[in-house]
């Protein structure tokens, strides 16, 4: 890093990756973000109790992916696309679903913001549990929609992120 302030954002598996990257930065005394945005993801210390997509048969996996939304149904008509896309997507699910949960919570030393879809699979407790992962302010926003709520609420998300970043820069 060049010393300039920065933030990290991750959605779903990207949120897990962002959280782990930040923990590595903190532990190695590197420059850390001034704020982090975690979207569509359970708190890191909670076990993933939803169904295990990576273990589904190919037809069940396809149906489940379509049901989740976020992927155009037209893509499922292309055998070439499916040959490349489905194995990659199944591996992404495997990473998330077999990720070792850290039982000890190491709060981040800066504020975080969490974005969640009201129709996603997360309980109220799983959403509130994010508050344990910062020694600063934890803002949690719920949006209409499921796991891919961000696709419909991008403008509002960007406004909220800009507001939170400006707020973080004041500290």
N, C-alpha and C positions, 0 to 999 in steps of 0.2 A: 504494500500500500504506500501511497505517496503522502500520507499524513492528512489528506482531506477526509472530512466526515463522509460516511456512507451508510446505507441501510441494506438489509437483505429482505427479499420476499420469496416465499415458496408456497405453492398450492399442492395439497395432497402429499404425494411422495416427496415433492420438492420442498414442502414444509419440514418434513423429517430430515431431509438432507441439509437444509439451511440450519436447522437446530444443531445438528451434529457438527457442521462446519464451525458454527459459532463456539461450541464447546471446545473444539480443538484450538481455535484462536485464543480463547480465554486461557486455556491450560498451557499454551506455549508463549504467553506474554506478547502476542502479536496485537496489532491494532484491531480493535473490535468495532462493530457497527455502533451507531448512536441509537438505532432503533431496529426492530425486526418485526416483520409482518408474516404471520402464519395463517394459512387459509385452508379450509376444508380438511382439517387434520385433528385427530384426537391429541390430547396432551401426551408428551413423550413418555411419561412414566406409567401410562395405562396400557394394559394388554389389549390387543386387537381381538375383539370377540365376534366380529361379524363373520359371515361365511367366507370360506377360503376359496377365492376365485381361482387361484393357480392350480387347485386340485380338481376342478371341474372338467368334465369331458369337453371335447371341442365344441359340440353343438350347445351344451349348457353354457360354456364360456362365452360364445358368440351372443347367445340370447341375453345373458347377464350384462354384457358390455352394452348392448343396444338399450337395455332397460335402464342402465345408469344414465344414459344420455351423454352428451358431449362429443359423440362420434357420429358422423353423418351416416345414416343407414345405406346411402348409395355406395359407400366404400366397401360395404360387405358384399356387393355384387361383383367385385373384382377379385378373381382368384389370385392374380399376381400380387395385389396389395395385401391380401390376407396371408399369403405365404411369408411375407416379410413382416407385416404388422402384428399379427396375432402372437407369434413366439416372443417378440420383443415386449408386447404388452403383458403377456403371461409372466414373463420374467420380472417385469416391474411389480406386478402384484405379488409375486413370490418374495421379492426383497422386502416389501412393506409388511407382508403377512408373517414373515419369519424373522423380522427385525428383533433383536434382543432388547427387551425393555430394561431400562436402567431404573432399578428400584430406588436408588438414592437420587434425590432431586438437588441439582446444583443451580440455584437461581442465577439468571443472567443479571449483570450489573447495569442494566439500562431498561427503558420501557419497551413493552411489546404490545402489538395489536393483533387480535385474532378475528378472522372473518369466517363465518359459518353459514351454511344454508339451513333454513328452518326445517326442510324436509330431508336433510341428510340423516345418516344413521347414528348421530351422536346424541347422547343423553344430556340433560342439563348439567349433571355432575361432571361429565366428561368435558363439557365446555368450560365450566367454572374452574376446573382443575388447572387450566393454563395459568391462573393467577399465582400458583405456587412456583412458577418458572421464571419469576423476575423479582428482583428486590425493588424495582420501580413500579410504575403504573402499568396495569394490564387493562387495556380497553378491549371489550368483546362486542362485536357487531353481528347481528343475525339478519340475514337477507332472505326474502322469499325465494324459494327454489330449493333444488336438491344439491348434489355434490358439485355440479357445474354452475352454480348460481352466479359466479363471477362473470360468465359470458354475457349475462343479461344486465349486470349492474356495474360494468367496467367504469363508466364515467363517475358514478358515486364512489366506487372504491378508490379511484385516483384522487378525487377530491379529499377523501378521508386520509389517504396516505400523505398527500401534500400537507394537510393540516397537522398531522402527527409528526411529520418530519420537521416542519417549522417550529413546532412546540419543543421538540427534542433539541433543536439547534440553540434554543434560548437558554438551555441549562448549562 
